[in-house]
Amino acid sequence: MKKKELIPGLILIAALLVLLRYLELHISPQSQWAMLLTVLKKGSIYALVAVSMNLLNGFTGLFSLGQAGFMMIGAYTYAVLTIPAEQREMVYMYYEGGIIRFALPSIVGIILAGVVAAVFAFLIGLPVLRLKSDYLAIATLGFAEIMRALFQWDTLGPLTNGSNMLRSYPTFKTILYPFIVSGVCIALIVMLINSTYGRAFKAIRDDEIAAEAMGINLAHHKRIAFTVSSFFAGISGALLAMFQTNVQAKSFNSAMTYEILLIVVIGGIGSVTGSVISSFLFIACSEWLLRFLDETHVIGDVTLPLMRSGFRKVVFSLIIMVIVLFFRQGIMGNREFSFTRLFSGRSKKSKGGKADE
Amino acid sequence: MSNILEVKDLNVAYGGIKAVKGISFEVAEGEIVTLIGANGAGKSSTLRSIVGLVKPASGSVVLKGEEIAKLPPEQIVNRGITLVPEGRRVFADLTVLENLKIGAYLRKDSLEEDLNWCYDLFPRLKERSWQLAGTLSGGEQQMLAIARALMSRPDIIMMDEPSLGLAPIIVQGVFDIIREINRQGKTILLVEQNANMALHAAHHAYVMETGRITMTGTGMELAENEEVKAAYLGKARE
């Protein structure tokens, strides 16, 4: 971002936060707009994990499907470490209060959620990053499924509470919280993408052999991308845990990874802003706007056909097929959304897209 | 003149298949040296193993008096040798400028001077510095691949079939550039199937056949050699 864009950018961010706070204070939980707040909260959390997945799939060319697994590791790390000591007897009722007897502050829990996910990623990355394309996807998906089973294993119960849910940990009180945490994390990812490392990631994505011939250490850079991506997936997992107020391993299944992948594809592989925009769109559709498809509607004497529980998923699948068949670039392709370009798009374009910087 | 690169008894194998069978050759500082030969003679494998993309099975590669045969590519590139890979292999979704910056990936100093030098050599790249490399023409992509390699400030630059798939007039341009880079002090190791052009540009030449070096001499000597004429220069010489 150029310096002259910095000030308007900051003003825009401040205005957005004020607007969010305003909405939060003025929308009553009973109104039909209450769902908007839920969508915004969840959307901001998914935006982070989608951007972290895009860092791997879109910018480094590593087709990984382990994102839900790393979110789960983050969510569990956060929950396990921050449940207040006095609540532990009750949460870990089947495991005599569990083995951890202390509680860390919320913010420390969030950071550790990222760190623990990153450590797991580093270790699993050593063997699996030797694999390419589909094989890497299968290995990472398998890893996520194994972790999910492992976390529900009875023997680990004193730590993970087995297949029972974790709850009573601190959550966020305001909508600003997930927005600020996600926003800061996404900004860090963007800085990484625009750094020399990011350029090396893109070179690896475009041509591994040429990148290696330029002196880029493939294994080292892939490991960095994988570890950093998982770090932020872990943080988004912690945020999701806070959003849901309880955590259970079984919800972090492969369907969740596919949802995130879908957001990345719809937004445009290789576009950060695309991922963010499509996160909100996706969450809004799945949680809110398309809900009516699951309800039975009667017009006059006629009950509309097909409209019953689960129909939403059918429509969603159709949308995915249409996107994959006709709009492979997604919303943004690999371009980035920018206000400067929006307002002075034509003049910039004729100079050959200098607005990229 | 001293030898900047000395290859001794180099063997390269892919699984059980031997691509390079104990070749030895030298490249003197400041020269253009070419390896010519038919498809599958092991020319590309030789270059790839020198830069470390393929680990040689045995043999030694000495660059400026230092053994580099077992080093990883990033350390080899850092010691002043670079490869322009076969088929150009520019980073298609990056801009021309970004491609050039990747070429200098291992350098920590300022790139300004080298960028200007590359832009002087290739004015077309300057015009197109914000364009995505994938949208350049074949000839421009080859120029970019060469410029990208130059950005690492190599002492010796290896080129793998720079004329591949280019129109004759463009090939002439590529060879002009090769001579110009050489005039400006870079040593060049050139692998070519276009034997005619390569031999006339080279100070020294080696002919490779099925993994072995079968003939050597100055570029002109080989260009006049009857066997070489028959095998690689075809009727075009008559």
Interface residues (C-beta under 8 A of the other chain):
Chain A: T196 R199 A200 K202 A203 R205 D206 D207 I209 A210 A211 E212 A213 M214 G215 I216 N217 G270 N334 K351 G352 G353 K354 D356
Chain B: V51 L53 P72 P73 E74 I76 V77 N78 T82 L83 P85 R89 V90 F91 A92 D93 L94 T95 E98 K101 I102 G103 Y105 L106 R128 W130 Q131 R148 S152
